[in-house]
Amino acid sequence: MTRLPSLPTLAAALGSLAVAGGALTSYAANVEPQWPEVVRVELPLARLPQGLDGLTIAQISDMHAGHFVGPAKVRRYVEMV
């Protein structure tokens, strides 16, 4: 028969999970949004129509827009590209 963990053990495990979740949320909300990075990659395509030569495509990801990152910061990220 499997023995269930004691109440103090269970409480300690749940408390640890809560602290870890809070730390990750704080990191995602306060640290990561302060490190925007622009990486430029040139992708040569042999059969690209001449009219599209020099076209820039941008991908903006993982910026946590909404609750943690407001419109002003999103605008700043878009202007960086």
The first five atom37 places (N, CA, C, CB, O) and aatype in JSON, in Angstrom:
{
  "aatype": [12, 16, 1, 10, 14, 15, 10, 14, 16, 10, 0, 0, 0, 10, 7, 15, 10, 0, 19, 0, 7, 7, 0, 10, 16, 15, 18, 0, 0, 2, 19, 6, 14, 5, 17, 14, 6, 19, 19, 1, 19, 6, 10, 14, 10, 0, 1, 10, 14, 5, 7, 10, 3, 7, 10, 16, 9, 0, 5, 9, 15, 3, 12, 8, 0, 7, 8, 13, 19, 7, 14, 0, 11, 19, 1, 1, 18, 19, 6, 12, 19],
  "atom_mask": [
    [1, 1, 1, 1, 1],
    [1, 1, 1, 1, 1],
    [1, 1, 1, 1, 1],
    [1, 1, 1, 1, 1],
    [1, 1, 1, 1, 1],
    [1, 1, 1, 1, 1],
    [1, 1, 1, 1, 1],
    [1, 1, 1, 1, 1],
    [1, 1, 1, 1, 1],
    [1, 1, 1, 1, 1],
    [1, 1, 1, 1, 1],
    [1, 1, 1, 1, 1],
    [1, 1, 1, 1, 1],
    [1, 1, 1, 1, 1],
    [1, 1, 1, 0, 1],
    [1, 1, 1, 1, 1],
    [1, 1, 1, 1, 1],
    [1, 1, 1, 1, 1],
    [1, 1, 1, 1, 1],
    [1, 1, 1, 1, 1],
    [1, 1, 1, 0, 1],
    [1, 1, 1, 0, 1],
    [1, 1, 1, 1, 1],
    [1, 1, 1, 1, 1],
    [1, 1, 1, 1, 1],
    [1, 1, 1, 1, 1],
    [1, 1, 1, 1, 1],
    [1, 1, 1, 1, 1],
    [1, 1, 1, 1, 1],
    [1, 1, 1, 1, 1],
    [1, 1, 1, 1, 1],
    [1, 1, 1, 1, 1],
    [1, 1, 1, 1, 1],
    [1, 1, 1, 1, 1],
    [1, 1, 1, 1, 1],
    [1, 1, 1, 1, 1],
    [1, 1, 1, 1, 1],
    [1, 1, 1, 1, 1],
    [1, 1, 1, 1, 1],
    [1, 1, 1, 1, 1],
    [1, 1, 1, 1, 1],
    [1, 1, 1, 1, 1],
    [1, 1, 1, 1, 1],
    [1, 1, 1, 1, 1],
    [1, 1, 1, 1, 1],
    [1, 1, 1, 1, 1],
    [1, 1, 1, 1, 1],
    [1, 1, 1, 1, 1],
    [1, 1, 1, 1, 1],
    [1, 1, 1, 1, 1],
    [1, 1, 1, 0, 1],
    [1, 1, 1, 1, 1],
    [1, 1, 1, 1, 1],
    [1, 1, 1, 0, 1],
    [1, 1, 1, 1, 1],
    [1, 1, 1, 1, 1],
    [1, 1, 1, 1, 1],
    [1, 1, 1, 1, 1],
    [1, 1, 1, 1, 1],
    [1, 1, 1, 1, 1],
    [1, 1, 1, 1, 1],
    [1, 1, 1, 1, 1],
    [1, 1, 1, 1, 1],
    [1, 1, 1, 1, 1],
    [1, 1, 1, 1, 1],
    [1, 1, 1, 0, 1],
    [1, 1, 1, 1, 1],
    [1, 1, 1, 1, 1],
    [1, 1, 1, 1, 1],
    [1, 1, 1, 0, 1],
    [1, 1, 1, 1, 1],
    [1, 1, 1, 1, 1],
    [1, 1, 1, 1, 1],
    [1, 1, 1, 1, 1],
    [1, 1, 1, 1, 1],
    [1, 1, 1, 1, 1],
    [1, 1, 1, 1, 1],
    [1, 1, 1, 1, 1],
    [1, 1, 1, 1, 1],
    [1, 1, 1, 1, 1],
    [1, 1, 1, 1, 1]
  ],
  "atom_positions": [
    [[0.84, -1.18, 0.0], [0.0, 0.0, 0.0], [0.89, 1.25, 0.0], [-0.96, -0.01, 1.22], [1.9, 1.3, 0.71]],
    [[0.52, 2.24, -0.79], [1.29, 3.48, -0.9], [0.92, 4.42, 0.24], [1.05, 4.16, -2.26], [-0.26, 4.63, 0.53]],
    [[1.93, 4.97, 0.88], [1.69, 5.89, 1.99], [1.61, 7.32, 1.46], [2.8, 5.76, 3.06], [2.46, 7.74, 0.68]],
    [[0.62, 8.06, 1.88], [0.45, 9.45, 1.47], [1.43, 10.33, 2.24], [-1.01, 9.92, 1.71], [1.79, 10.02, 3.38]],
    [[1.88, 11.45, 1.63], [2.79, 12.35, 2.35], [2.08, 13.0, 3.53], [3.34, 13.43, 1.4], [0.87, 13.19, 3.52]],
    [[2.86, 13.33, 4.54], [2.29, 13.98, 5.72], [1.85, 15.39, 5.37], [3.31, 14.0, 6.88], [2.29, 15.96, 4.36]],
    [[1.01, 15.96, 6.19], [0.5, 17.31, 5.96], [1.62, 18.35, 5.93], [-0.51, 17.67, 7.05], [1.6, 19.21, 5.05]],
    [[2.59, 18.31, 6.84], [3.69, 19.29, 6.76], [4.51, 19.16, 5.48], [4.6, 19.13, 7.97], [4.95, 20.16, 4.91]],
    [[4.73, 17.92, 5.03], [5.47, 17.7, 3.78], [4.69, 18.26, 2.59], [5.76, 16.19, 3.58], [5.26, 18.92, 1.73]],
    [[3.41, 17.99, 2.57], [2.55, 18.48, 1.5], [2.5, 20.01, 1.51], [1.13, 17.9, 1.63], [2.58, 20.64, 0.46]],
    [[2.38, 20.61, 2.68], [2.33, 22.06, 2.8], [3.65, 22.68, 2.35], [2.03, 22.47, 4.26], [3.64, 23.72, 1.69]],
    [[4.78, 22.06, 2.68], [6.08, 22.57, 2.26], [6.22, 22.5, 0.74], [7.22, 21.78, 2.93], [6.75, 23.42, 0.12]],
    [[5.76, 21.41, 0.15], [5.84, 21.25, -1.31], [4.97, 22.29, -2.01], [5.4, 19.83, -1.73], [5.41, 22.92, -2.97]],
    [[3.76, 22.48, -1.53], [2.87, 23.48, -2.13], [3.41, 24.89, -1.94], [1.46, 23.37, -1.53], [3.31, 25.73, -2.84]],
    [[3.98, 25.16, -0.79], [4.59, 26.48, -0.56], [5.76, 26.72, -1.49], [0.0, 0.0, 0.0], [5.92, 27.83, -2.0]],
    [[6.57, 25.7, -1.72], [7.7, 25.83, -2.65], [7.21, 26.11, -4.07], [8.56, 24.56, -2.63], [7.78, 26.94, -4.78]],
    [[6.16, 25.41, -4.47], [5.59, 25.64, -5.81], [5.06, 27.07, -5.94], [4.47, 24.63, -6.1], [5.23, 27.7, -6.97]],
    [[4.41, 27.56, -4.9], [3.88, 28.93, -4.93], [5.01, 29.95, -5.04], [3.04, 29.2, -3.67], [4.9, 30.92, -5.8]],
    [[6.08, 29.74, -4.29], [7.22, 30.67, -4.34], [7.86, 30.63, -5.72], [8.27, 30.32, -3.26], [8.19, 31.68, -6.28]],
    [[8.05, 29.43, -6.28], [8.66, 29.3, -7.61], [7.78, 29.96, -8.66], [8.88, 27.81, -7.95], [8.28, 30.64, -9.55]],
    [[6.47, 29.76, -8.57], [5.55, 30.4, -9.52], [5.6, 31.91, -9.42], [0.0, 0.0, 0.0], [5.58, 32.6, -10.44]],
    [[5.66, 32.42, -8.2], [5.75, 33.87, -8.01], [7.05, 34.43, -8.57], [0.0, 0.0, 0.0], [7.07, 35.5, -9.17]],
    [[8.15, 33.7, -8.36], [9.44, 34.15, -8.87], [9.45, 34.17, -10.39], [10.57, 33.25, -8.36], [9.95, 35.12, -10.99]],
    [[8.89, 33.15, -11.02], [8.83, 33.11, -12.49], [7.95, 34.22, -13.05], [8.32, 31.75, -12.96], [8.29, 34.84, -14.06]],
    [[6.83, 34.47, -12.4], [5.95, 35.55, -12.84], [6.64, 36.89, -12.7], [4.64, 35.54, -12.03], [6.54, 37.73, -13.6]],
    [[7.33, 37.11, -11.61], [8.05, 38.36, -11.41], [9.14, 38.55, -12.45], [8.66, 38.4, -10.01], [9.32, 39.65, -12.98]],
    [[9.87, 37.48, -12.76], [10.92, 37.54, -13.79], [10.31, 37.9, -15.14], [11.67, 36.19, -13.88], [10.83, 38.77, -15.85]],
    [[9.21, 37.22, -15.5], [8.57, 37.46, -16.79], [8.0, 38.88, -16.89], [7.45, 36.45, -17.03], [7.97, 39.47, -17.97]],
    [[7.57, 39.43, -15.78], [6.94, 40.75, -15.79], [7.95, 41.88, -15.66], [5.94, 40.85, -14.67], [7.74, 42.96, -16.22]],
    [[9.04, 41.67, -14.94], [9.93, 42.78, -14.62], [11.31, 42.71, -15.26], [10.09, 42.85, -13.17], [11.94, 43.75, -15.46]],
    [[11.8, 41.54, -15.56], [13.16, 41.41, -16.08], [13.18, 41.25, -17.59], [13.86, 40.23, -15.42], [13.8, 42.06, -18.29]],
    [[12.52, 40.22, -18.1], [12.57, 39.95, -19.53], [12.13, 41.13, -20.41], [11.71, 38.76, -19.83], [12.78, 41.39, -21.42]],
    [[11.07, 41.83, -20.07], [10.66, 42.94, -20.94], [11.7, 44.07, -21.03], [9.35, 43.52, -20.44], [11.6, 44.92, -21.91]],
    [[12.68, 44.08, -20.16], [13.72, 45.12, -20.2], [14.87, 44.75, -21.13], [14.25, 45.36, -18.79], [15.79, 45.54, -21.29]],
    [[14.83, 43.57, -21.75], [15.92, 43.1, -22.6], [15.48, 42.89, -24.03], [16.49, 41.82, -22.05], [15.68, 41.79, -24.56]],
    [[14.91, 43.88, -24.69], [14.53, 43.65, -26.09], [15.79, 43.47, -26.93], [13.66, 44.83, -26.64], [16.81, 44.11, -26.69]],
    [[15.7, 42.6, -27.91], [16.85, 42.3, -28.76], [16.39, 42.25, -30.2], [17.52, 40.96, -28.34], [15.38, 41.61, -30.52]],
    [[17.12, 42.91, -31.08], [16.84, 42.87, -32.51], [17.93, 42.03, -33.16], [16.78, 44.31, -33.14], [19.12, 42.33, -33.04]],
    [[17.52, 40.98, -33.84], [18.46, 40.12, -34.56], [18.11, 40.22, -36.03], [18.4, 38.62, -34.05], [16.99, 39.9, -36.43]],
    [[19.05, 40.65, -36.83], [18.81, 40.79, -38.27], [19.43, 39.6, -38.99], [19.39, 42.12, -38.82], [20.59, 39.25, -38.77]],
    [[18.63, 38.99, -39.84], [19.08, 37.84, -40.6], [18.8, 38.11, -42.07], [18.37, 36.52, -40.12], [17.67, 38.42, -42.45]],
    [[19.83, 37.99, -42.9], [19.63, 38.14, -44.34], [19.43, 36.75, -44.92], [20.85, 38.88, -45.02], [20.24, 35.85, -44.71]],
    [[18.36, 36.6, -45.66], [18.01, 35.3, -46.2], [18.01, 35.38, -47.72], [16.63, 34.84, -45.67], [17.02, 35.82, -48.31]],
    [[19.09, 34.95, -48.37], [19.13, 35.01, -49.83], [18.23, 33.93, -50.44], [20.58, 34.85, -50.34], [18.34, 32.75, -50.1]],
    [[17.35, 34.34, -51.32], [16.45, 33.42, -52.02], [16.68, 33.57, -53.52], [14.94, 33.71, -51.66], [16.47, 34.63, -54.09]],
    [[17.12, 32.49, -54.14], [17.5, 32.53, -55.55], [16.34, 32.92, -56.47], [18.04, 31.19, -55.98], [16.54, 33.64, -57.45]],
    [[15.13, 32.47, -56.16], [14.0, 32.73, -57.06], [13.06, 33.84, -56.55], [13.2, 31.46, -57.27], [11.89, 33.89, -56.93]],
    [[13.57, 34.69, -55.71], [12.75, 35.79, -55.2], [12.49, 36.8, -56.31], [13.44, 36.47, -53.99], [13.43, 37.24, -56.97]],
    [[11.23, 37.17, -56.53], [10.96, 38.19, -57.56], [11.7, 39.49, -57.24], [9.43, 38.46, -57.66], [11.82, 39.88, -56.08]],
    [[12.18, 40.15, -58.27], [12.99, 41.36, -58.1], [12.24, 42.44, -57.33], [13.41, 41.89, -59.46], [12.85, 43.21, -56.59]],
    [[10.93, 42.51, -57.49], [10.14, 43.51, -56.79], [10.14, 43.34, -55.27], [0.0, 0.0, 0.0], [9.8, 44.27, -54.54]],
    [[10.5, 42.16, -54.81], [10.54, 41.9, -53.38], [11.95, 42.0, -52.79], [9.97, 40.53, -53.09], [12.13, 41.84, -51.59]],
    [[12.93, 42.26, -53.63], [14.31, 42.38, -53.16], [14.4, 43.54, -52.16], [15.29, 42.6, -54.35], [13.97, 44.66, -52.46]],
    [[14.96, 43.29, -51.0], [15.09, 44.31, -49.97], [13.92, 44.36, -49.0], [0.0, 0.0, 0.0], [13.93, 45.16, -48.06]],
    [[12.92, 43.52, -49.22], [11.75, 43.49, -48.33], [12.18, 43.08, -46.92], [10.68, 42.51, -48.88], [12.98, 42.16, -46.75]],
    [[11.64, 43.75, -45.93], [11.92, 43.41, -44.54], [10.69, 42.78, -43.92], [12.36, 44.67, -43.74], [9.58, 43.32, -44.02]],
    [[10.89, 41.65, -43.28], [9.83, 40.98, -42.53], [10.27, 40.96, -41.08], [9.55, 39.51, -43.07], [11.4, 40.59, -40.77]],
    [[9.38, 41.35, -40.19], [9.74, 41.39, -38.76], [8.86, 40.44, -37.97], [9.6, 42.83, -38.21], [7.67, 40.29, -38.24]],
    [[9.48, 39.8, -36.99], [8.75, 38.96, -36.04], [9.04, 39.49, -34.65], [9.14, 37.44, -36.18], [10.2, 39.6, -34.25]],
    [[8.01, 39.82, -33.93], [8.16, 40.28, -32.54], [7.49, 39.23, -31.67], [7.53, 41.73, -32.32], [6.3, 38.95, -31.83]],
    [[8.26, 38.65, -30.75], [7.68, 37.58, -29.95], [8.14, 37.65, -28.5], [8.05, 36.22, -30.55], [9.12, 38.32, -28.17]],
    [[7.42, 36.95, -27.67], [7.74, 36.79, -26.25], [7.88, 38.11, -25.51], [9.01, 35.99, -26.11], [8.79, 38.28, -24.7]],
    [[6.99, 39.04, -25.79], [7.12, 40.35, -25.11], [6.09, 40.52, -23.99], [6.96, 41.47, -26.12], [6.06, 41.57, -23.35]],
    [[5.28, 39.53, -23.76], [4.33, 39.56, -22.65], [3.42, 40.79, -22.71], [5.07, 39.55, -21.32], [3.14, 41.41, -21.69]],
    [[2.95, 41.13, -23.91], [2.09, 42.3, -24.08], [0.76, 42.08, -23.37], [1.86, 42.6, -25.58], [0.25, 40.96, -23.3]],
    [[0.22, 43.15, -22.87], [-1.07, 43.08, -22.2], [-0.94, 43.51, -20.76], [0.0, 0.0, 0.0], [-0.72, 44.69, -20.47]],
    [[-1.09, 42.57, -19.87], [-1.11, 42.89, -18.44], [0.23, 43.46, -17.95], [-1.45, 41.64, -17.64], [0.24, 44.4, -17.15]],
    [[1.35, 42.9, -18.41], [2.66, 43.31, -17.91], [3.32, 44.39, -18.76], [3.56, 42.11, -17.84], [4.07, 45.22, -18.23]],
    [[3.07, 44.39, -20.05], [3.72, 45.33, -20.96], [2.64, 46.15, -21.65], [4.61, 44.58, -22.02], [1.81, 45.61, -22.38]],
    [[2.66, 47.46, -21.41], [1.62, 48.33, -21.95], [1.88, 48.77, -23.38], [0.0, 0.0, 0.0], [2.92, 48.45, -23.96]],
    [[0.94, 49.52, -23.95], [1.04, 49.97, -25.33], [2.29, 50.8, -25.63], [-0.18, 50.78, -25.68], [2.85, 50.68, -26.73]],
    [[2.74, 51.62, -24.71], [3.93, 52.45, -24.95], [5.17, 51.58, -25.17], [4.16, 53.41, -23.77], [5.98, 51.85, -26.05]],
    [[5.3, 50.55, -24.37], [6.46, 49.66, -24.5], [6.36, 48.84, -25.8], [6.56, 48.71, -23.28], [7.37, 48.63, -26.47]],
    [[5.17, 48.39, -26.14], [4.98, 47.66, -27.4], [5.36, 48.57, -28.56], [3.51, 47.15, -27.55], [6.04, 48.13, -29.5]],
    [[4.92, 49.83, -28.52], [5.27, 50.8, -29.57], [6.79, 50.94, -29.68], [4.62, 52.17, -29.28], [7.34, 51.01, -30.78]],
    [[7.47, 50.99, -28.53], [8.93, 51.11, -28.52], [9.58, 49.91, -29.18], [9.44, 51.26, -27.08], [10.55, 50.06, -29.93]],
    [[9.06, 48.72, -28.92], [9.61, 47.51, -29.53], [9.41, 47.53, -31.05], [8.96, 46.26, -28.92], [10.31, 47.17, -31.81]],
    [[8.24, 47.96, -31.49], [7.96, 48.03, -32.93], [8.89, 49.04, -33.58], [6.48, 48.41, -33.19], [9.39, 48.79, -34.68]],
    [[9.13, 50.16, -32.95], [10.02, 51.18, -33.52], [11.46, 50.69, -33.61], [9.95, 52.46, -32.68], [12.22, 51.17, -34.45]],
    [[11.85, 49.75, -32.74], [13.21, 49.21, -32.79], [13.45, 48.43, -34.08], [13.45, 48.31, -31.58], [14.58, 48.36, -34.57]],
    [[12.4, 47.84, -34.63], [12.53, 47.06, -35.84], [12.58, 48.01, -37.01], [11.37, 46.04, -36.0], [12.7, 47.57, -38.15]]
  ]
}
